[in-house]
Amino acid sequence: MELAAVKALAGVILAAIVSIAGVLAGAWWAPFVAGLAVGFVQPRARFAVPAGAIVGLIAWALPLAALQVQYGAGSAASSLAAIMGFGHQGAIPIVLTCAVGLLLGLTGAWLGSALRFPLSPQGRGSGSNQ
């Protein structure tokens, strides 16, 4: 792998670790902040936005999977599905919960990528075209 690809992968892994730690600490919005950082640091939005989405998905899915392994979340998910009107299909609340994490990471990375150009020194109009 090239050095730039290794740096990008290391940044995504670091963002995932920070995001998971934030979610475990109770900061449910941590994938948004991690995605924002990935989007701002990564120069290619084509890579940053999917990477932010994956970070958000992992940050919400791993603690949910650990909860399932440790305590068994099936009955709670089934009850929540019944309250939502989906019968006792416990997979639906799990999928929707993971989708929230995915969307948090995706929107953070998108915003970071969108803010990268106006906030960078090249995007402020350094006087070369004035």
N, CA, C and O atoms as a GROMACS GRO file, in nm:
protein
  520
    1MET      N    1   0.084  -0.119   0.000
    1MET     CA    2   0.000   0.000   0.000
    1MET      C    3   0.088   0.125   0.000
    1MET      O    4   0.199   0.125   0.053
    2GLU      N    5   0.036   0.228  -0.060
    2GLU     CA    6   0.107   0.354  -0.062
    2GLU      C    7   0.096   0.424   0.073
    2GLU      O    8   0.008   0.392   0.153
    3LEU      N    9   0.186   0.518   0.097
    3LEU     CA   10   0.188   0.588   0.225
    3LEU      C   11   0.060   0.668   0.247
    3LEU      O   12   0.009   0.672   0.359
    4ALA      N   13   0.007   0.730   0.143
    4ALA     CA   14  -0.116   0.809   0.157
    4ALA      C   15  -0.235   0.720   0.194
    4ALA      O   16  -0.320   0.758   0.274
    5ALA      N   17  -0.240   0.600   0.134
    5ALA     CA   18  -0.349   0.508   0.165
    5ALA      C   19  -0.338   0.456   0.308
    5ALA      O   20  -0.440   0.439   0.375
    6VAL      N   21  -0.216   0.432   0.354
    6VAL     CA   22  -0.195   0.386   0.491
    6VAL      C   23  -0.236   0.496   0.589
    6VAL      O   24  -0.298   0.467   0.692
    7LYS      N   25  -0.202   0.620   0.560
    7LYS     CA   26  -0.240   0.732   0.647
    7LYS      C   27  -0.392   0.748   0.651
    7LYS      O   28  -0.449   0.774   0.757
    8ALA      N   29  -0.456   0.733   0.537
    8ALA     CA   30  -0.602   0.746   0.532
    8ALA      C   31  -0.668   0.635   0.612
    8ALA      O   32  -0.762   0.660   0.688
    9LEU      N   33  -0.619   0.513   0.597
    9LEU     CA   34  -0.675   0.401   0.672
    9LEU      C   35  -0.651   0.418   0.821
    9LEU      O   36  -0.739   0.389   0.902
   10ALA      N   37  -0.533   0.463   0.858
   10ALA     CA   38  -0.503   0.487   1.001
   10ALA      C   39  -0.594   0.595   1.058
   10ALA      O   40  -0.638   0.585   1.172
   11GLY      N   41  -0.622   0.698   0.979
   11GLY     CA   42  -0.713   0.804   1.025
   11GLY      C   43  -0.854   0.753   1.045
   11GLY      O   44  -0.921   0.792   1.141
   12VAL      N   45  -0.900   0.668   0.956
   12VAL     CA   46  -1.035   0.612   0.969
   12VAL      C   47  -1.043   0.520   1.090
   12VAL      O   48  -1.142   0.522   1.164
   13ILE      N   49  -0.939   0.439   1.111
   13ILE     CA   50  -0.936   0.350   1.228
   13ILE      C   51  -0.934   0.432   1.357
   13ILE      O   52  -1.003   0.398   1.453
   14LEU      N   53  -0.855   0.539   1.359
   14LEU     CA   54  -0.852   0.626   1.477
   14LEU      C   55  -0.988   0.692   1.501
   14LEU      O   56  -1.033   0.700   1.615
   15ALA      N   57  -1.052   0.737   1.394
   15ALA     CA   58  -1.185   0.797   1.408
   15ALA      C   59  -1.286   0.695   1.460
   15ALA      O   60  -1.372   0.729   1.540
   16ALA      N   61  -1.275   0.571   1.414
   16ALA     CA   62  -1.366   0.466   1.463
   16ALA      C   63  -1.343   0.439   1.611
   16ALA      O   64  -1.439   0.423   1.686
   17ILE      N   65  -1.218   0.433   1.653
   17ILE     CA   66  -1.188   0.408   1.795
   17ILE      C   67  -1.241   0.521   1.882
   17ILE      O   68  -1.303   0.496   1.986
   18VAL      N   69  -1.217   0.644   1.841
   18VAL     CA   70  -1.265   0.759   1.918
   18VAL      C   71  -1.417   0.761   1.920
   18VAL      O   72  -1.478   0.792   2.023
   19SER      N   73  -1.478   0.729   1.809
   19SER     CA   74  -1.623   0.729   1.800
   19SER      C   75  -1.685   0.620   1.888
   19SER      O   76  -1.784   0.645   1.957
   20ILE      N   77  -1.628   0.501   1.885
   20ILE     CA   78  -1.677   0.393   1.971
   20ILE      C   79  -1.662   0.429   2.117
   20ILE      O   80  -1.753   0.406   2.197
   21ALA      N   81  -1.547   0.486   2.153
   21ALA     CA   82  -1.526   0.527   2.292
   21ALA      C   83  -1.627   0.633   2.333
   21ALA      O   84  -1.677   0.631   2.446
   22GLY      N   85  -1.657   0.725   2.244
   22GLY     CA   86  -1.757   0.828   2.274
   22GLY      C   87  -1.896   0.771   2.294
   22GLY      O   88  -1.968   0.810   2.386
   23VAL      N   89  -1.934   0.678   2.206
   23VAL     CA   90  -2.066   0.616   2.219
   23VAL      C   91  -2.074   0.536   2.349
   23VAL      O   92  -2.176   0.541   2.418
   24LEU      N   93  -1.969   0.464   2.383
   24LEU     CA   94  -1.969   0.387   2.507
   24LEU      C   95  -1.972   0.478   2.630
   24LEU      O   96  -2.022   0.439   2.736
   25ALA      N   97  -1.919   0.600   2.617
   25ALA     CA   98  -1.921   0.695   2.727
   25ALA      C   99  -2.053   0.771   2.736
   25ALA      O  100  -2.074   0.849   2.830
   26GLY      N  101  -2.143   0.749   2.640
   26GLY     CA  102  -2.274   0.813   2.645
   26GLY      C  103  -2.291   0.928   2.547
   26GLY      O  104  -2.398   0.988   2.541
   27ALA      N  105  -2.188   0.958   2.471
   27ALA     CA  106  -2.197   1.065   2.371
   27ALA      C  107  -2.247   1.004   2.240
   27ALA      O  108  -2.167   0.966   2.155
   28TRP      N  109  -2.379   0.994   2.225
   28TRP     CA  110  -2.438   0.929   2.109
   28TRP      C  111  -2.405   1.001   1.980
   28TRP      O  112  -2.414   0.941   1.872
   29TRP      N  113  -2.366   1.126   1.987
   29TRP     CA  114  -2.336   1.208   1.871
   29TRP      C  115  -2.190   1.198   1.829
   29TRP      O  116  -2.149   1.265   1.735
   30ALA      N  117  -2.110   1.117   1.897
   30ALA     CA  118  -1.967   1.105   1.866
   30ALA      C  119  -1.939   1.064   1.721
   30ALA      O  120  -1.841   1.113   1.664
   31PRO      N  121  -2.019   0.977   1.658
   31PRO     CA  122  -1.992   0.947   1.516
   31PRO      C  123  -2.003   1.069   1.425
   31PRO      O  124  -1.934   1.075   1.323
   32PHE      N  125  -2.087   1.164   1.459
   32PHE     CA  126  -2.096   1.286   1.379
   32PHE      C  127  -1.965   1.364   1.386
   32PHE      O  128  -1.914   1.410   1.284
   33VAL      N  129  -1.911   1.378   1.505
   33VAL     CA  130  -1.786   1.453   1.523
   33VAL      C  131  -1.670   1.379   1.456
   33VAL      O  132  -1.586   1.442   1.392
   34ALA      N  133  -1.666   1.247   1.471
   34ALA     CA  134  -1.560   1.170   1.406
   34ALA      C  135  -1.573   1.179   1.254
   34ALA      O  136  -1.472   1.191   1.184
   35GLY      N  137  -1.695   1.173   1.202
   35GLY     CA  138  -1.716   1.189   1.058
   35GLY      C  139  -1.678   1.328   1.011
   35GLY      O  140  -1.624   1.345   0.902
   36LEU      N  141  -1.706   1.427   1.092
   36LEU     CA  142  -1.666   1.564   1.060
   36LEU      C  143  -1.515   1.574   1.046
   36LEU      O  144  -1.465   1.638   0.954
   37ALA      N  145  -1.443   1.511   1.138
   37ALA     CA  146  -1.296   1.513   1.132
   37ALA      C  147  -1.246   1.438   1.009
   37ALA      O  148  -1.154   1.484   0.941
   38VAL      N  149  -1.305   1.322   0.980
   38VAL     CA  150  -1.263   1.246   0.862
   38VAL      C  151  -1.289   1.328   0.736
   38VAL      O  152  -1.203   1.333   0.648
   39GLY      N  153  -1.403   1.390   0.726
   39GLY     CA  154  -1.435   1.469   0.609
   39GLY      C  155  -1.346   1.591   0.593
   39GLY      O  156  -1.316   1.631   0.480
   40PHE      N  157  -1.305   1.651   0.703
   40PHE     CA  158  -1.222   1.771   0.696
   40PHE      C  159  -1.077   1.737   0.664
   40PHE      O  160  -1.009   1.811   0.592
   41VAL      N  161  -1.030   1.625   0.717
   41VAL     CA  162  -0.889   1.587   0.698
   41VAL      C  163  -0.867   1.519   0.563
   41VAL      O  164  -0.764   1.542   0.499
   42GLN      N  165  -0.959   1.438   0.520
   42GLN     CA  166  -0.944   1.362   0.396
   42GLN      C  167  -0.973   1.452   0.276
   42GLN      O  168  -1.082   1.507   0.267
   43PRO      N  169  -0.878   1.467   0.184
   43PRO     CA  170  -0.900   1.559   0.072
   43PRO      C  171  -1.002   1.511  -0.031
   43PRO      O  172  -1.055   1.593  -0.106
   44ARG      N  173  -1.031   1.383  -0.037
   44ARG     CA  174  -1.125   1.332  -0.137
   44ARG      C  175  -1.257   1.297  -0.072
   44ARG      O  176  -1.264   1.205   0.009
   45ALA      N  177  -1.361   1.370  -0.106
   45ALA     CA  178  -1.494   1.345  -0.050
   45ALA      C  179  -1.545   1.209  -0.093
   45ALA      O  180  -1.625   1.148  -0.022
   46ARG      N  181  -1.502   1.161  -0.207
   46ARG     CA  182  -1.543   1.030  -0.257
   46ARG      C  183  -1.500   0.918  -0.161
   46ARG      O  184  -1.564   0.814  -0.154
   47PHE      N  185  -1.391   0.940  -0.088
   47PHE     CA  186  -1.346   0.846   0.014
   47PHE      C  187  -1.400   0.882   0.152
   47PHE      O  188  -1.436   0.795   0.230
   48ALA      N  189  -1.405   1.012   0.182
   48ALA     CA  190  -1.438   1.057   0.317
   48ALA      C  191  -1.582   1.027   0.356
   48ALA      O  192  -1.607   0.984   0.469
   49VAL      N  193  -1.677   1.047   0.267
   49VAL     CA  194  -1.818   1.028   0.302
   49VAL      C  195  -1.851   0.880   0.330
   49VAL      O  196  -1.914   0.852   0.432
   50PRO      N  197  -1.810   0.786   0.244
   50PRO     CA  198  -1.835   0.646   0.280
   50PRO      C  199  -1.758   0.602   0.405
   50PRO      O  200  -1.807   0.522   0.484
   51ALA      N  201  -1.636   0.654   0.422
   51ALA     CA  202  -1.558   0.619   0.541
   51ALA      C  203  -1.627   0.670   0.668
   51ALA      O  204  -1.632   0.600   0.769
   52GLY      N  205  -1.680   0.791   0.662
   52GLY     CA  206  -1.755   0.844   0.777
   52GLY      C  207  -1.879   0.763   0.806
   52GLY      O  208  -1.913   0.741   0.922
   53ALA      N  209  -1.946   0.718   0.701
   53ALA     CA  210  -2.065   0.634   0.721
   53ALA      C  211  -2.028   0.501   0.786
   53ALA      O  212  -2.099   0.452   0.874
   54ILE      N  213  -1.918   0.443   0.742
   54ILE     CA  214  -1.874   0.316   0.802
   54ILE      C  215  -1.834   0.335   0.947
   54ILE      O  216  -1.863   0.250   1.031
   55VAL      N  217  -1.766   0.446   0.977
   55VAL     CA  218  -1.728   0.475   1.116
   55VAL      C  219  -1.853   0.488   1.203
   55VAL      O  220  -1.857   0.434   1.314
   56GLY      N  221  -1.954   0.558   1.154
   56GLY     CA  222  -2.078   0.573   1.231
   56GLY      C  223  -2.150   0.442   1.251
   56GLY      O  224  -2.202   0.414   1.360
   57LEU      N  225  -2.154   0.360   1.147
   57LEU     CA  226  -2.218   0.229   1.158
   57LEU      C  227  -2.146   0.141   1.260
   57LEU      O  228  -2.210   0.078   1.344
   58ILE      N  229  -2.015   0.137   1.253
   58ILE     CA  230  -1.937   0.057   1.347
   58ILE      C  231  -1.953   0.109   1.489
   58ILE      O  232  -1.965   0.030   1.583
   59ALA      N  233  -1.955   0.240   1.504
   59ALA     CA  234  -1.962   0.299   1.638
   59ALA      C  235  -2.094   0.268   1.708
   59ALA      O  236  -2.097   0.261   1.831
   60TRP      N  237  -2.200   0.248   1.635
   60TRP     CA  238  -2.327   0.214   1.698
   60TRP      C  239  -2.353   0.064   1.697
   60TRP      O  240  -2.420   0.013   1.787
   61ALA      N  241  -2.301  -0.008   1.598
   61ALA     CA  242  -2.328  -0.151   1.589
   61ALA      C  243  -2.246  -0.233   1.688
   61ALA      O  244  -2.297  -0.330   1.744
   62LEU      N  245  -2.120  -0.196   1.711
   62LEU     CA  246  -2.037  -0.274   1.803
   62LEU      C  247  -2.089  -0.272   1.947
   62LEU      O  248  -2.100  -0.378   2.008
   63PRO      N  249  -2.122  -0.155   2.003
   63PRO     CA  250  -2.180  -0.160   2.138
   63PRO      C  251  -2.313  -0.234   2.144
   63PRO      O  252  -2.345  -0.298   2.244
   64LEU      N  253  -2.391  -0.225   2.037
   64LEU     CA  254  -2.518  -0.297   2.032
   64LEU      C  255  -2.494  -0.448   2.026
   64LEU      O  256  -2.566  -0.525   2.090
   65ALA      N  257  -2.395  -0.489   1.950
   65ALA     CA  258  -2.360  -0.632   1.945
   65ALA      C  259  -2.305  -0.680   2.080
   65ALA      O  260  -2.336  -0.791   2.123
   66ALA      N  261  -2.225  -0.598   2.145
   66ALA     CA  262  -2.173  -0.635   2.277
   66ALA      C  263  -2.286  -0.647   2.378
   66ALA      O  264  -2.284  -0.736   2.463
   67LEU      N  265  -2.384  -0.559   2.369
   67LEU     CA  266  -2.501  -0.567   2.456
   67LEU      C  267  -2.578  -0.696   2.432
   67LEU      O  268  -2.624  -0.761   2.526
   68GLN      N  269  -2.591  -0.733   2.306
   68GLN     CA  270  -2.660  -0.857   2.270
   68GLN      C  271  -2.586  -0.978   2.326
   68GLN      O  272  -2.648  -1.069   2.381
   69VAL      N  273  -2.454  -0.979   2.313
   69VAL     CA  274  -2.375  -1.094   2.361
   69VAL      C  275  -2.379  -1.102   2.513
   69VAL      O  276  -2.391  -1.210   2.570
   70GLN      N  277  -2.368  -0.987   2.578
   70GLN     CA  278  -2.360  -0.986   2.724
   70GLN      C  279  -2.496  -1.010   2.791
   70GLN      O  280  -2.505  -1.088   2.885
   71TYR      N  281  -2.599  -0.943   2.745
   71TYR     CA  282  -2.727  -0.948   2.813
   71TYR      C  283  -2.840  -1.012   2.732
   71TYR      O  284  -2.939  -1.058   2.790
   72GLY      N  285  -2.826  -1.016   2.602
   72GLY     CA  286  -2.934  -1.065   2.518
   72GLY      C  287  -3.041  -0.958   2.502
   72GLY      O  288  -3.129  -0.944   2.587
   73ALA      N  289  -3.033  -0.885   2.394
   73ALA     CA  290  -3.123  -0.773   2.372
   73ALA      C  291  -3.246  -0.813   2.291
   73ALA      O  292  -3.323  -0.726   2.250
   74GLY      N  293  -3.266  -0.941   2.267
   74GLY     CA  294  -3.375  -0.987   2.182
   74GLY      C  295  -3.512  -0.951   2.233
   74GLY      O  296  -3.597  -0.906   2.156
   75SER      N  297  -3.536  -0.969   2.362
   75SER     CA  298  -3.670  -0.940   2.416
   75SER      C  299  -3.698  -0.790   2.416
   75SER      O  300  -3.811  -0.747   2.390
   76ALA      N  301  -3.596  -0.710   2.445
   76ALA     CA  302  -3.615  -0.564   2.443
   76ALA      C  303  -3.641  -0.516   2.300
   76ALA      O  304  -3.728  -0.432   2.278
   77ALA      N  305  -3.566  -0.569   2.204
   77ALA     CA  306  -3.586  -0.530   2.064
   77ALA      C  307  -3.723  -0.576   2.015
   77ALA      O  308  -3.789  -0.505   1.939
   78SER      N  309  -3.765  -0.693   2.058
   78SER     CA  310  -3.896  -0.744   2.018
   78SER      C  311  -4.008  -0.659   2.077
   78SER      O  312  -4.107  -0.631   2.009
   79SER      N  313  -3.992  -0.619   2.203
   79SER     CA  314  -4.093  -0.532   2.266
   79SER      C  315  -4.099  -0.396   2.199
   79SER      O  316  -4.207  -0.340   2.177
   80LEU      N  317  -3.983  -0.342   2.166
   80LEU     CA  318  -3.978  -0.213   2.099
   80LEU      C  319  -4.041  -0.221   1.961
   80LEU      O  320  -4.111  -0.129   1.918
   81ALA      N  321  -4.017  -0.331   1.890
   81ALA     CA  322  -4.080  -0.349   1.759
   81ALA      C  323  -4.232  -0.356   1.770
   81ALA      O  324  -4.303  -0.302   1.686
   82ALA      N  325  -4.280  -0.421   1.876
   82ALA     CA  326  -4.425  -0.428   1.896
   82ALA      C  327  -4.483  -0.289   1.925
   82ALA      O  328  -4.591  -0.256   1.877
   83ILE      N  329  -4.411  -0.209   2.003
   83ILE     CA  330  -4.457  -0.072   2.032
   83ILE      C  331  -4.458   0.012   1.904
   83ILE      O  332  -4.546   0.096   1.886
   84MET      N  333  -4.361  -0.011   1.818
   84MET     CA  334  -4.352   0.064   1.692
   84MET      C  335  -4.454   0.018   1.590
   84MET      O  336  -4.473   0.084   1.488
   85GLY      N  337  -4.520  -0.094   1.615
   85GLY     CA  338  -4.621  -0.142   1.523
   85GLY      C  339  -4.571  -0.244   1.423
   85GLY      O  340  -4.636  -0.267   1.321
   86PHE      N  341  -4.457  -0.306   1.450
   86PHE     CA  342  -4.400  -0.405   1.359
   86PHE      C  343  -4.416  -0.547   1.411
   86PHE      O  344  -4.340  -0.636   1.372
   87GLY      N  345  -4.510  -0.571   1.496
   87GLY     CA  346  -4.527  -0.704   1.554
   87GLY      C  347  -4.412  -0.733   1.649
   87GLY      O  348  -4.373  -0.647   1.728
   88HIS      N  349  -4.360  -0.852   1.642
   88HIS     CA  350  -4.247  -0.888   1.728
   88HIS      C  351  -4.123  -0.916   1.645
   88HIS      O  352  -4.051  -1.013   1.671
   89GLN      N  353  -4.098  -0.833   1.544
   89GLN     CA  354  -3.980  -0.845   1.458
   89GLN      C  355  -3.869  -0.760   1.516
   89GLN      O  356  -3.855  -0.643   1.483
   90GLY      N  357  -3.790  -0.821   1.604
   90GLY     CA  358  -3.687  -0.747   1.677
   90GLY      C  359  -3.574  -0.694   1.591
   90GLY      O  360  -3.498  -0.608   1.637
   91ALA      N  361  -3.560  -0.742   1.469
   91ALA     CA  362  -3.451  -0.695   1.383
   91ALA      C  363  -3.474  -0.552   1.335
   91ALA      O  364  -3.378  -0.480   1.306
   92ILE      N  365  -3.598  -0.510   1.327
   92ILE     CA  366  -3.628  -0.376   1.274
   92ILE      C  367  -3.572  -0.265   1.363
   92ILE      O  368  -3.507  -0.175   1.310
   93PRO      N  369  -3.593  -0.267   1.495
   93PRO     CA  370  -3.530  -0.162   1.577
   93PRO      C  371  -3.378  -0.168   1.575
   93PRO      O  372  -3.312  -0.064   1.586
   94ILE      N  373  -3.321  -0.288   1.561
   94ILE     CA  374  -3.175  -0.300   1.555
   94ILE      C  375  -3.122  -0.235   1.426
   94ILE      O  376  -3.024  -0.161   1.429
   95VAL      N  377  -3.187  -0.264   1.315
   95VAL     CA  378  -3.146  -0.206   1.187
   95VAL      C  379  -3.164  -0.054   1.189
   95VAL      O  380  -3.078   0.020   1.140
   96LEU      N  381  -3.275  -0.007   1.244
   96LEU     CA  382  -3.297   0.138   1.251
   96LEU      C  383  -3.196   0.207   1.341
   96LEU      O  384  -3.153   0.319   1.313
   97THR      N  385  -3.157   0.142   1.449
   97THR     CA  386  -3.056   0.198   1.539
   97THR      C  387  -2.922   0.208   1.468
   97THR      O  388  -2.852   0.309   1.480
   98CYS      N  389  -2.885   0.104   1.395
   98CYS     CA  390  -2.760   0.108   1.320
   98CYS      C  391  -2.765   0.213   1.208
   98CYS      O  392  -2.664   0.275   1.176
   99ALA      N  393  -2.883   0.233   1.150
   99ALA     CA  394  -2.898   0.334   1.045
   99ALA      C  395  -2.877   0.475   1.101
   99ALA      O  396  -2.825   0.562   1.032
  100VAL      N  397  -2.917   0.497   1.226
  100VAL     CA  398  -2.893   0.628   1.288
  100VAL      C  399  -2.743   0.654   1.300
  100VAL      O  400  -2.697   0.763   1.268
  101GLY      N  401  -2.668   0.554   1.345
  101GLY     CA  402  -2.523   0.570   1.354
  101GLY      C  403  -2.461   0.594   1.218
  101GLY      O  404  -2.374   0.680   1.204
  102LEU      N  405  -2.505   0.520   1.118
  102LEU     CA  406  -2.455   0.538   0.982
  102LEU      C  407  -2.483   0.679   0.932
  102LEU      O  408  -2.395   0.743   0.874
  103LEU      N  409  -2.604   0.728   0.955
  103LEU     CA  410  -2.638   0.863   0.908
  103LEU      C  411  -2.563   0.972   0.984
  103LEU      O  412  -2.530   1.076   0.926
  104LEU      N  413  -2.536   0.949   1.111
  104LEU     CA  414  -2.456   1.046   1.187
  104LEU      C  415  -2.316   1.059   1.128
  104LEU      O  416  -2.267   1.169   1.105
  105GLY      N  417  -2.252   0.945   1.103
  105GLY     CA  418  -2.118   0.948   1.045
  105GLY      C  419  -2.117   1.005   0.904
  105GLY      O  420  -2.027   1.081   0.868
  106LEU      N  421  -2.217   0.968   0.825
  106LEU     CA  422  -2.226   1.015   0.687
  106LEU      C  423  -2.245   1.167   0.682
  106LEU      O  424  -2.176   1.235   0.605
  107THR      N  425  -2.336   1.219   0.761
  107THR     CA  426  -2.360   1.364   0.756
  107THR      C  427  -2.241   1.442   0.812
  107THR      O  428  -2.211   1.551   0.764
  108GLY      N  429  -2.174   1.387   0.912
  108GLY     CA  430  -2.055   1.454   0.964
  108GLY      C  431  -1.945   1.460   0.859
  108GLY      O  432  -1.882   1.564   0.841
  109ALA      N  433  -1.921   1.348   0.790
  109ALA     CA  434  -1.818   1.346   0.686
  109ALA      C  435  -1.855   1.436   0.568
  109ALA      O  436  -1.770   1.503   0.511
  110TRP      N  437  -1.983   1.438   0.534
  110TRP     CA  438  -2.027   1.526   0.425
  110TRP      C  439  -2.005   1.672   0.461
  110TRP      O  440  -1.955   1.750   0.380
  111LEU      N  441  -2.042   1.709   0.584
  111LEU     CA  442  -2.023   1.848   0.626
  111LEU      C  443  -1.875   1.883   0.634
  111LEU      O  444  -1.835   1.992   0.595
  112GLY      N  445  -1.794   1.791   0.686
  112GLY     CA  446  -1.650   1.815   0.691
  112GLY      C  447  -1.591   1.834   0.553
  112GLY      O  448  -1.506   1.921   0.534
  113SER      N  449  -1.634   1.754   0.458
  113SER     CA  450  -1.585   1.769   0.320
  113SER      C  451  -1.633   1.900   0.258
  113SER      O  452  -1.560   1.965   0.184
  114ALA      N  453  -1.756   1.938   0.290
  114ALA     CA  454  -1.809   2.063   0.235
  114ALA      C  455  -1.739   2.185   0.294
  114ALA      O  456  -1.720   2.285   0.225
  115LEU      N  457  -1.700   2.177   0.421
  115LEU     CA  458  -1.633   2.290   0.486
  115LEU      C  459  -1.483   2.292   0.461
  115LEU      O  460  -1.417   2.391   0.493
  116ARG      N  461  -1.430   2.188   0.404
  116ARG     CA  462  -1.285   2.180   0.383
  116ARG      C  463  -1.236   2.292   0.293
  116ARG      O  464  -1.136   2.357   0.325
  117PHE      N  465  -1.302   2.316   0.181
  117PHE     CA  466  -1.254   2.417   0.087
  117PHE      C  467  -1.270   2.560   0.140
  117PHE      O  468  -1.173   2.635   0.134
  118PRO      N  469  -1.387   2.601   0.190
  118PRO     CA  470  -1.398   2.740   0.235
  118PRO      C  471  -1.311   2.773   0.356
  118PRO      O  472  -1.272   2.888   0.374
  119LEU      N  473  -1.279   2.674   0.439
  119LEU     CA  474  -1.200   2.701   0.558
  119LEU      C  475  -1.051   2.679   0.538
  119LEU      O  476  -0.972   2.711   0.626
  120SER      N  477  -1.011   2.624   0.424
  120SER     CA  478  -0.870   2.600   0.398
  120SER      C  479  -0.806   2.729   0.345
  120SER      O  480  -0.876   2.814   0.291
  121PRO      N  481  -0.675   2.744   0.360
  121PRO     CA  482  -0.609   2.865   0.310
  121PRO      C  483  -0.622   2.882   0.160
  121PRO      O  484  -0.624   2.995   0.112
  122GLN      N  485  -0.632   2.774   0.082
  122GLN     CA  486  -0.646   2.785  -0.062
  122GLN      C  487  -0.784   2.838  -0.100
  122GLN      O  488  -0.798   2.903  -0.204
  123GLY      N  489  -0.885   2.812  -0.020
  123GLY     CA  490  -1.021   2.850  -0.054
  123GLY      C  491  -1.059   2.990  -0.012
  123GLY      O  492  -1.166   3.038  -0.050
  124ARG      N  493  -0.976   3.057   0.066
  124ARG     CA  494  -1.010   3.191   0.116
  124ARG      C  495  -0.977   3.302   0.020
  124ARG      O  496  -1.011   3.418   0.046
  125GLY      N  497  -0.914   3.272  -0.087
  125GLY     CA  498  -0.876   3.378  -0.182
  125GLY      C  499  -0.747   3.445  -0.135
  125GLY      O  500  -0.750   3.556  -0.082
  126SER      N  501  -0.637   3.378  -0.155
  126SER     CA  502  -0.508   3.424  -0.102
  126SER      C  503  -0.452   3.544  -0.180
  126SER      O  504  -0.338   3.584  -0.157
  127GLY      N  505  -0.530   3.599  -0.270
  127GLY     CA  506  -0.485   3.718  -0.341
  127GLY      C  507  -0.434   3.689  -0.480
  127GLY      O  508  -0.403   3.782  -0.554
  128SER      N  509  -0.423   3.564  -0.518
  128SER     CA  510  -0.367   3.531  -0.650
  128SER      C  511  -0.465   3.563  -0.763
  128SER      O  512  -0.423   3.591  -0.876
  129ASN      N  513  -0.593   3.560  -0.735
  129ASN     CA  514  -0.690   3.589  -0.842
  129ASN      C  515  -0.774   3.712  -0.810
  129ASN      O  516  -0.889   3.722  -0.853
  130GLN      N  517  -0.716   3.803  -0.738
  130GLN     CA  518  -0.791   3.926  -0.705
  130GLN      C  519  -0.733   4.044  -0.778
  130GLN      O  520  -0.782   4.156  -0.764
   0.00000   0.00000   0.00000
